[in-house]
C-alpha cells in the first residue's frame, strides 16, 4: 500500500466520521426503513445512507441523509446491484425478449367443440 492510498483512506474516515456525527445530532436514532430504535452501544449499528448515493453531497441540513441499520443499508445497496444485474444487457448480447407463448390461445374454440 502506498502513501496515497493510506492518505485517501484516512481522509475518507475523517469525512465519514464528520457527517455521521452531524447526522446523529439532527436525525432521530431510528432506522428509516425498518423503524428499529437504537441507543447506547447499539448506536454503532446505525449507518448514514446518502439518498443520492453521492458521498460527497453532505448538506448541513442533512437533506441527503437517512439513518439505516446495517441490515437495511446492505439491503438498500444490494437492491441497486440486483437491479443493475437484471436490467442491464450483457455486453455484446441482445436483451431477452418477453415470452410470446399464449397457453390459452385456442381454449375458447376447444370448449365450443365439446358442447
Secondary structure, 3 states (H helix, E strand, C coil): CCHHHHHHHHHHHHHHHHHHHHHHHHCCCECCCCCCECCHHHHHHEEEEECCCCCCCCCCCCCCEEEEEHHHHHHHHHHHHHHHHHHCCCCCCCCCCCCCCCCCCCHHHHHHHHC
